Amino acid sequence: MCGIVGYIGKKNAYPVILTGLRHLEYRGYDSAGIALFSDGIKVHKKKGRVSDLEKFIEGKDVSGTIGIGHTRWATHGEPSDANAHPHATENGDVAVVHNGIIENALTLRSFLQSRGHVFSSETDTEVIAHLIEEMENEKSKSFFDSVRRALNRLVGAYAIAALSVREPGTMVVAKKGSPLVIGVGEGEFFVASDAYPISEHTKKVVYLEDGEVAALTASGIVEIRTIENEKRTPRVKKIDLEIEALEKDGFDHFMQKEIFEQPCAVRDCLRGRLSVPPKKAPVLNLGGLRDVEEKLFSAERFVFLGCGTSWHAGLIGRRFFETLTRVPSIVQYASEFRYEDPLVRDTDVFVAVSQSGETADTLAAMKLAKERGATVLGVCNVVGSSVAREAHAGLYTHAGPEIGVASTKAFTTQIAALFLIAARCAEKRNALGPRRFGELLETLRGIPEKIGDVLGREERIRDIAERFGETKNAVYLGRGISFPVALEGALKLKEISYVHAEGYPAAEMKHGPIALVDENMPVVIVAPRGEHHEKIVSNAEEIRARKGKIIAVVSEGDASFDSIAEDVIEIPECDELFSPFLSVIPLQLLAYYVAALRGCDVDRPRNLAKSVTVE
């Protein structure tokens, strides 16, 4: 989703902001722009990539030690130069960048036009700039006060950074429902949508809370207040991020790098939480859950919330929880949950799953669950994110920065974290015998090595991708715990290669989708050894009888598909409960190589954003 960068200090702001915009490219965008303050506000913006903006700016005045920048993902108004941010008033006295959606933008636009304001774009953001100017014209006490009063008129979500010629040495920032971070330097401040662009400059940050407004100058944070004018004290926190983690390290794409980081990422997720001492019982230490243990261990129902890949992780989490704890569990699309007038009890535990920790639908669902008395856990990757702050407790996945828009290591670390929580609940409920509990944790400890084994078969998967050819449709099938893996594999192929793909429970094929199968239809079957193995082999025979091209993901040494499938990809033998950690890897690689061979922009697929921070 849209990215914001800002700088105020003693340096030339332009290179700082331009570099910051490059670091935010992974969020997905269609245009970019910069506003710099030097003898007035100068706005430069362009449809396209940050590189297009840089070429457009060549030879122009980029002086100034204060500036704001933006990468836009279109909501109101098509991608164009005019609709790109920053947006300024007609006289150029106020400039704003904004992430979010202003729901009453049309009403405000009509009001402002009646007051003589002239608009130059179709965006909701331009309304904010004109509304601030209107407050300035009403003789506000300060630029800060003008912004605060303007925000009181807005309905919707926003993170903003604003400049005004009225106060040349001040930047005002605010947030409600969209992320914004202030980096604290020596005589300088940095502003961004997340901590990654800030991390190369400072490790000290202030996370604004919803409804807070801050005035920044080179000499310090002048003040933080709520939009209701209540004073707040800045809380400075330390972050542990290295900008080198944002580099490709010799890989062709970030997605490829992140696929290969999964052994390390899962190991990091388990580190300090799972201990299996020699000749002693395994130990789980989940400090992030300590504050809610009583509620967690007595829960009568678990509800998983997520969107996209995180929803698929929730489906697997449900299987973990029901299998290990025997407590009823359901999975909800976060985007639908709050519109269903859901039944929520104080004995429910909700588990919100989000890579970024900023997914707007997931945050809204969490808040509703909390309002209705449930205990809410967060499972997310980004330290200090909104999900982490909104949840009563939870676990970080510790996957490290994930830059590719299509999630890979986020998925495997999410299911690792969910398994840890399920195992801890099962242990405290005495739902598993000590022997089975120990076996499961010992198996989990060995999963990173087995993921590495699957990655060693990359060339085989690339060869299969080359034979995928110019296919326009594909079907993915799985049964039991492999069904969510099929959904995830289909999503990966859709996201980055633009090949239409659907995932189904294998037994559902005969209830309609089998009509799609012919000699041109690739059918990917996820079939590790397990409880339903014979049944999915039978399903595969049905596909073969209709000349479908089968690609089977099977356990090592399983010859069941040798005479049925056109291609077979083996994964190491393991307990079926852990098979998603391994079977998803070939599907990620298959999608990656199909997209790369088709010449797609793997890391920044069209129309997609890394973090969906608006509804």
C-alpha positions in Angstrom: 0.0 0.0 0.0 1.0 3.7 -0.2 4.3 4.6 1.3 5.3 7.8 3.1 8.8 9.2 3.7 9.7 12.5 5.3 12.8 14.3 6.6 13.5 17.4 8.6 17.0 18.3 9.8 20.3 19.8 8.5 21.0 17.5 5.5 19.7 17.9 2.0 16.3 16.2 2.2 16.1 15.0 -1.4 18.5 12.1 -1.4 17.3 10.9 2.0 13.7 10.9 0.8 14.5 9.4 -2.6 16.4 6.5 -1.0 13.5 6.0 1.5 11.0 5.8 -1.4 13.2 3.0 -3.0 13.1 1.1 0.3 9.3 1.3 0.2 8.9 0.1 -3.4 8.0 -3.4 -2.1 4.7 -2.1 -0.7 3.3 -1.8 -4.2 2.6 1.5 -6.0 1.8 3.2 -9.3 3.2 6.7 -8.9 5.7 8.6 -6.8 6.4 12.2 -5.7 8.4 14.5 -3.5 7.7 18.0 -2.0 10.7 20.0 -0.8 10.7 23.2 1.3 13.2 25.9 0.2 11.9 29.3 -0.6 8.4 27.9 -0.8 7.2 24.4 -1.4 8.2 22.7 -4.6 6.3 19.5 -5.7 7.7 17.0 -8.2 5.6 13.9 -8.9 5.3 11.3 -11.7 3.2 8.3 -12.7 5.3 5.1 -12.7 8.3 3.9 -10.7 10.6 5.8 -8.4 13.2 5.7 -11.2 10.7 7.5 -13.5 10.4 10.2 -10.8 14.2 10.5 -10.5 14.5 11.0 -14.3 11.7 13.6 -14.2 13.4 15.6 -11.5 16.9 15.7 -13.1 18.0 19.3 -13.6 15.3 20.7 -11.3 15.7 22.5 -8.0 16.0 19.9 -5.2 17.4 22.1 -2.5 15.9 22.1 1.0 16.4 20.4 4.4 12.7 19.6 4.8 10.7 17.4 2.6 8.0 14.7 2.2 7.7 11.9 -0.3 5.2 9.3 -1.3 4.6 6.1 -3.4 0.9 5.9 -4.3 -1.3 2.9 -4.8 -4.5 4.1 -6.5 -7.8 4.2 -4.6 -9.6 7.4 -5.5 -8.6 8.4 -9.1 -6.7 6.4 -11.7 -2.8 6.3 -11.7 -1.7 9.6 -13.3 0.7 12.5 -12.8 -2.1 14.7 -11.4 -3.3 12.1 -9.0 0.2 11.3 -7.7 1.1 12.6 -4.2 2.2 15.0 -2.7 -0.9 17.2 -3.2 -0.7 20.9 -2.7 -3.3 23.7 -2.6 -3.8 25.9 -5.6 -1.4 28.6 -4.2 1.1 26.0 -3.1 1.0 27.0 0.5 0.2 23.6 1.9 1.4 20.2 0.8 0.3 16.8 2.0 1.1 13.1 1.5 -1.5 10.6 2.7 -2.0 6.8 3.1 -5.6 5.7 3.8 -9.1 6.5 2.6 -11.2 9.6 3.5 -14.8 8.3 3.4 -16.4 11.8 3.5 -14.1 13.2 0.8 -16.9 14.1 -1.6 -18.9 16.0 1.0 -15.8 17.9 2.1 -14.8 18.6 -1.5 -18.2 20.2 -2.2 -17.9 22.3 1.0 -14.4 23.5 0.1 -15.4 24.3 -3.5 -18.2 26.4 -2.2 -15.5 28.3 -0.2 -13.5 29.0 -3.4 -11.0 26.1 -3.4 -10.0 24.8 -6.8 -9.0 21.1 -7.1 -6.6 19.7 -9.6 -7.0 15.9 -9.0 -9.6 13.2 -8.4 -8.1 12.1 -5.1 -9.5 12.1 -1.6 -6.0 13.3 -0.4 -6.2 16.7 -2.0 -9.2 17.4 0.2 -6.9 17.2 3.3 -4.5 19.9 1.9 -7.4 22.3 1.1 -9.1 21.6 4.5 -5.8 22.4 6.3 -5.6 25.6 4.3 -9.2 26.5 5.2 -8.2 26.1 8.9 -5.2 28.3 8.3 -7.5 30.9 6.8 -9.6 30.8 10.0 -6.6 32.0 11.9 -5.6 28.9 13.8 -3.0 29.4 16.5 -0.4 27.4 14.5 0.1 25.1 11.6 -0.1 22.2 14.1 -3.5 23.5 15.2 -4.7 23.8 11.6 -3.9 20.2 10.9 -5.4 19.0 14.2 -8.7 20.9 13.5 -8.8 19.6 9.9 -8.4 16.0 11.0 -11.4 16.4 13.3 -13.5 16.9 10.1 -12.2 13.7 8.4 -14.0 10.3 8.4 -11.9 7.4 7.5 -8.3 6.2 7.8 -5.1 8.3 7.4 -1.4 8.6 7.9 -0.3 12.0 6.8 2.8 14.3 6.7 2.1 18.0 5.9 4.1 21.2 5.2 3.0 24.8 5.2 4.7 28.0 4.1 3.2 29.5 7.3 5.8 27.6 9.3 8.8 26.9 7.1 10.7 24.9 9.8 7.9 22.5 10.8 6.5 19.3 9.6 3.2 17.9 11.0 2.4 14.2 11.0 -0.6 12.2 12.2 -2.2 8.8 12.0 -5.5 7.0 12.4 -5.8 3.5 11.1 -2.7 3.6 8.9 0.9 3.1 10.1 3.4 5.9 10.7 6.8 5.9 12.4 9.0 8.8 13.5 12.7 8.1 13.5 14.6 10.2 16.1 18.1 11.3 15.0 20.7 13.8 16.2 19.2 17.2 15.2 17.0 15.5 12.6 13.8 13.4 12.3 12.7 10.8 9.8 9.1 9.8 9.0 8.0 6.7 7.2 5.1 4.2 6.8 7.3 1.5 8.4 10.7 1.3 10.1 12.7 -0.1 7.2 13.5 3.2 5.5 14.4 4.7 8.8 16.7 1.9 10.1 19.7 3.0 8.1 19.6 6.4 9.8 18.5 5.7 13.4 17.5 2.9 15.7 15.3 5.1 17.9 11.7 5.5 16.8 8.3 6.8 18.1 5.2 4.9 17.0 2.3 7.3 16.8 -1.0 5.9 18.2 -4.3 6.3 16.4 -5.6 9.9 16.7 -2.3 11.4 17.6 -0.7 14.5 15.8 2.9 15.5 16.1 4.8 18.7 15.2 8.5 18.1 14.2 11.3 20.6 13.9 15.0 20.0 13.4 15.5 20.8 17.1 13.0 18.3 18.4 9.4 17.0 18.7 7.6 20.2 19.6 4.5 18.4 20.7 2.2 15.4 20.4 -1.5 15.8 21.0 -4.6 13.9 20.1 -7.0 15.4 17.6 -9.1 16.3 20.7 -6.1 18.4 21.9 -5.0 16.2 24.8 -1.2 16.3 25.3 0.8 13.1 24.9 4.4 12.3 25.9 6.6 10.8 23.1 7.7 7.2 23.9 11.0 6.4 22.2 11.7 2.7 21.4 14.7 1.0 19.9 14.4 -1.1 16.7 16.7 -3.9 15.6 16.7 -3.8 11.8 19.6 -3.8 9.4 19.2 -2.1 6.0 21.4 -4.8 4.5 18.4 -7.2 5.0 16.7 -5.3 2.2 19.3 -6.3 -0.4 19.0 -9.3 -2.8 22.4 -10.8 -1.9 23.0 -12.2 -5.4 19.5 -13.6 -6.0 17.5 -12.4 -9.0 14.5 -11.3 -7.0 13.6 -10.7 -3.4 11.0 -13.5 -3.6 13.6 -16.0 -4.6 15.9 -14.8 -1.8 13.0 -15.1 0.7 12.1 -18.6 -0.4 15.6 -19.7 0.3 15.7 -17.9 3.7 12.9 -20.1 5.0 15.2 -22.6 6.9 16.8 -19.8 8.8 13.5 -17.9 9.2 11.7 -20.9 10.8 14.7 -21.6 12.9 14.6 -18.0 14.2 10.9 -18.3 14.9 11.6 -21.3 17.1 14.8 -20.0 18.7 14.4 -19.3 22.4 10.9 -20.8 22.4 11.6 -24.5 21.8 14.2 -26.4 23.7 14.7 -30.1 23.5 17.5 -30.9 26.1 19.3 -34.3 25.8 17.5 -37.0 27.7 15.0 -34.5 29.1 11.4 -33.5 28.3 11.0 -30.8 25.6 10.4 -27.3 27.0 8.3 -24.5 25.4 8.9 -21.0 26.6 6.4 -18.6 25.0 6.9 -15.4 27.0 4.7 -13.4 24.6 1.6 -15.3 25.9 2.3 -14.9 29.6 -0.2 -12.1 30.2 -3.1 -14.2 28.9 -2.3 -17.7 29.9 -5.4 -18.2 32.1 -7.7 -17.1 29.2 -5.7 -19.1 26.6 -5.7 -22.4 28.5 -9.4 -22.2 29.4 -10.7 -21.0 26.0 -13.8 -22.7 24.7 -13.2 -21.7 21.1 -10.3 -20.4 18.9 -11.1 -18.1 16.0 -8.4 -17.3 13.4 -8.5 -14.0 11.5 -6.5 -13.2 8.4 -6.5 -12.2 4.8 -4.8 -13.9 1.8 -1.8 -15.9 2.7 -2.4 -15.2 6.4 -5.9 -16.7 6.1 -4.4 -19.8 4.6 -2.0 -20.0 7.6 -5.0 -19.7 9.8 -6.6 -22.7 8.1 -3.6 -24.7 9.0 -3.5 -23.2 12.5 -7.1 -24.4 13.0 -6.0 -28.0 12.2 -3.1 -27.7 14.6 -5.4 -26.4 17.4 -8.2 -28.9 16.9 -5.8 -31.9 16.5 -3.6 -31.0 19.5 -6.0 -29.3 21.9 -9.4 -30.8 20.8 -11.0 -27.3 21.2 -13.4 -26.2 18.5 -11.8 -23.7 16.1 -12.9 -21.7 13.1 -11.2 -19.5 10.5 -12.7 -16.2 9.4 -11.8 -13.8 6.6 -10.9 -10.7 8.5 -12.4 -8.6 5.7 -15.9 -10.2 6.2 -15.9 -10.8 10.0 -17.1 -7.5 11.3 -19.9 -7.2 8.7 -21.5 -10.4 9.8 -22.7 -9.3 13.3 -20.5 -12.2 14.7 -21.1 -14.1 17.8 -18.3 -13.4 20.2 -18.0 -14.7 23.8 -15.6 -13.8 26.6 -14.4 -17.5 26.5 -13.2 -17.1 22.9 -9.6 -16.5 22.0 -9.1 -14.8 18.6 -5.8 -15.2 16.8 -5.1 -12.4 14.3 -2.5 -13.4 11.7 -0.7 -10.7 9.6 2.7 -10.4 8.1 2.9 -6.6 8.3 0.8 -6.1 11.4 -0.9 -3.3 9.6 -3.7 -5.0 7.6 -6.7 -2.7 8.0 -9.3 -5.5 7.8 -7.5 -7.6 10.4 -7.1 -4.7 12.7 -10.8 -3.8 12.5 -11.7 -7.4 13.2 -9.4 -7.5 16.2 -11.0 -4.3 17.6 -14.5 -5.7 17.3 -13.5 -9.0 19.0 -12.0 -7.0 21.8 -15.0 -4.8 22.2 -17.2 -7.9 22.5 -15.1 -9.3 25.3 -12.8 -11.8 23.6 -9.1 -12.3 24.2 -7.1 -11.4 21.1 -3.7 -12.7 20.2 -1.5 -11.4 17.4 0.9 -13.4 15.2 2.8 -10.9 13.0 6.3 -10.2 11.7 6.9 -6.5 12.3 7.9 -5.4 15.7 5.9 -2.5 17.0 3.2 -2.9 14.4 -0.4 -2.0 15.0 -1.5 -5.7 15.3 1.2 -6.2 18.0 0.0 -3.1 19.9 -3.7 -3.9 19.5 -3.4 -7.5 20.7 -3.6 -8.5 24.3 -0.6 -10.8 23.7 1.0 -12.8 20.9 4.1 -14.0 19.1 6.4 -12.3 16.6 7.4 -14.6 13.7 10.9 -13.2 13.5 11.0 -13.9 9.7 13.0 -10.7 9.0 12.0 -8.2 6.3 9.9 -9.7 3.5 10.1 -7.4 0.5 8.5 -9.5 -2.2 4.8 -8.8 -2.4 3.9 -12.5 -2.5 4.5 -13.9 1.0 6.7 -16.9 1.3 8.7 -17.0 4.5 5.9 -15.2 6.3 3.7 -18.2 5.6 6.0 -20.8 7.0 6.9 -18.8 10.1 3.2 -18.0 10.7 2.4 -21.7 10.8 5.4 -22.3 13.0 4.2 -19.7 15.5 0.7 -21.2 15.4 2.0 -24.7 16.1 3.9 -23.4 19.1 0.8 -21.8 20.6 -1.3 -24.9 19.9 1.3 -27.2 21.5 1.6 -25.0 24.5 -2.2 -25.0 25.0 -2.3 -28.8 24.5 0.5 -29.2 27.1 -1.4 -27.1 29.7 -4.7 -28.8 29.0 -3.1 -32.3 29.2 -4.5 -33.0 25.8 -1.4 -34.8 24.7 0.6 -37.5 26.5 4.2 -36.6 27.3 5.5 -39.0 24.7 3.5 -37.6 21.8 4.2 -34.0 22.9 7.9 -34.8 22.9 7.8 -36.5 19.5 6.0 -33.5 17.9 8.5 -30.9 19.3 11.4 -33.0 18.2 9.9 -33.2 14.7 9.3 -29.5 14.7 12.9 -28.8 15.6 14.1 -30.7 12.5 11.8 -28.9 10.1 14.2 -26.2 9.0 16.7 -28.8 7.8 14.0 -30.6 5.9 13.0 -27.3 4.2 16.6 -27.0 3.1 16.4 -30.4 1.6 13.4 -29.4 -0.5 15.1 -26.3 -1.6 18.0 -28.5 -2.9 15.5 -29.8 -5.5 15.2 -26.3 -7.1 16.5 -27.3 -10.5 13.9 -30.1 -10.9 11.1 -27.6 -10.1 12.5 -25.1 -12.6 12.4 -27.8 -15.3 8.8 -28.4 -14.5 8.0 -24.6 -14.7 9.6 -24.5 -18.2 7.1 -27.1 -19.3 4.2 -25.2 -17.9 4.4 -23.3 -21.1 1.8 -20.8 -22.0 -0.9 -22.3 -19.8 -3.7 -19.9 -18.8 -5.4 -22.0 -16.1 -4.3 -24.4 -13.4 -6.0 -26.4 -10.6 -4.4 -27.2 -7.2 -5.8 -30.1 -5.1 -5.2 -31.3 -1.6 -7.0 -33.1 1.2 -7.1 -32.5 4.9 -4.2 -30.3 6.1 -2.9 -30.2 2.5 -6.0 -28.4 1.2 -4.8 -25.0 2.6 -1.4 -25.7 0.9 -3.2 -26.1 -2.4 -5.0 -22.8 -1.8 -1.7 -21.1 -1.1 0.0 -22.6 -4.1 -2.8 -21.4 -6.4 -2.7 -17.9 -4.8 1.1 -17.7 -5.4 0.7 -18.6 -9.1 -2.1 -16.1 -9.6 -0.3 -13.3 -7.7 3.0 -13.2 -9.6 2.5 -15.0 -13.0 -1.1 -13.9 -13.7 -2.1 -17.5 -14.5 -5.6 -18.2 -13.4 -5.4 -20.9 -10.7 -7.9 -22.3 -8.2 -7.4 -24.5 -5.2 -10.0 -27.2 -4.2 -10.3 -30.0 -1.8 -9.6 -33.0 -4.0 -12.9 -34.7 -3.3 -14.8 -31.6 -4.5 -13.4 -32.0 -8.1 -16.2 -34.4 -9.0 -18.8 -31.8 -7.8 -18.2 -29.4 -10.7 -14.6 -28.3 -11.3 -13.6 -31.6 -13.0 -15.5 -30.2 -16.1 -12.5 -27.8 -16.5 -10.0 -30.7 -16.9 -8.6 -31.5 -20.4 -5.3 -32.2 -22.0 -4.2 -28.5 -21.6 -5.0 -28.2 -17.9 -2.1 -28.6 -15.4 -3.4 -30.1 -12.1 -1.0 -29.8 -9.1 -1.8 -32.4 -6.4 -0.4 -32.0 -2.9 -0.3 -35.6 -1.7 2.2 -36.4 1.1 1.7 -39.7 2.9 -1.1 -39.5 5.5 -4.6 -40.5 6.5 -6.3 -39.7 3.1 -3.5 -40.8 0.8 -5.3 -43.6 -0.9 -8.3 -41.3 -1.6 -6.2 -38.6 -3.2 -4.5 -41.2 -5.4 -8.0 -42.2 -6.5 -8.8 -38.5 -7.2 -5.7 -38.3 -9.3 -6.8 -41.3 -11.4 -10.0 -39.4 -12.2 -7.9 -36.4 -13.4 -5.7 -38.7 -15.5 -8.8 -40.4 -17.1 -9.7 -36.9 -18.4 -6.1 -36.3 -19.7 -5.2 -33.6 -17.2 -1.5 -33.0 -16.8 -0.7 -34.0 -13.1 2.2 -32.5 -11.1 2.3 -34.4 -7.8 4.0 -33.3 -4.6 4.6 -36.6 -2.7 6.6 -38.0 0.2 10.0 -39.4 -0.6 9.9 -42.9 -1.9 6.1 -42.9 -2.7 5.6 -44.5 -6.1 1.8 -44.1 -6.1 1.9 -41.4 -8.7 4.7 -42.7 -10.9 2.3 -44.0 -13.5 -0.3 -41.3 -13.0 1.6 -38.0 -12.9 3.5 -36.3 -15.7 5.9 -34.9 -13.0 6.6 -35.9 -9.4 8.3 -33.7 -6.8 9.4 -35.5 -3.6 9.6 -33.9 -0.2 11.2 -35.6 2.9 9.0 -38.0 4.9 7.5 -36.5 8.0 4.5 -36.6 10.3 1.5 -35.4 8.2 0.8 -32.6 10.6 4.1 -30.9 9.6 3.8 -31.6 5.9 2.6 -28.0 5.0 6.1 -26.7 6.0 7.6 -28.9 3.2 4.9 -29.2 0.6 4.4 -25.5 0.2 8.1 -25.0 -0.8 7.8 -26.6 -4.3 4.6 -24.6 -5.0 6.4 -21.4 -4.1 9.3 -22.2 -6.4 7.0 -23.4 -9.2 5.1 -20.1 -9.1 8.3 -18.1 -8.9 9.9 -19.8 -11.9 6.7 -19.7 -14.0 6.5 -15.9 -13.4 10.2 -15.3 -14.0 10.1 -17.3 -17.2 7.1 -15.4 -18.4 8.9 -12.1 -17.8 6.7 -10.9 -15.0 7.7 -8.4 -12.4 8.0 -11.0 -9.6 8.6 -8.7 -6.6 6.0 -6.1 -7.6 3.1 -7.8 -9.4 0.5 -5.5 -11.0 -2.4 -4.2 -8.9 -1.0 -5.7 -5.6 0.3 -4.1 -2.5 2.5 -5.7 0.2 0.5 -4.3 3.1 -3.2 -3.6 2.5 -3.7 -0.7 4.9 -7.1 0.4 3.6 -10.4 -1.5 3.4 
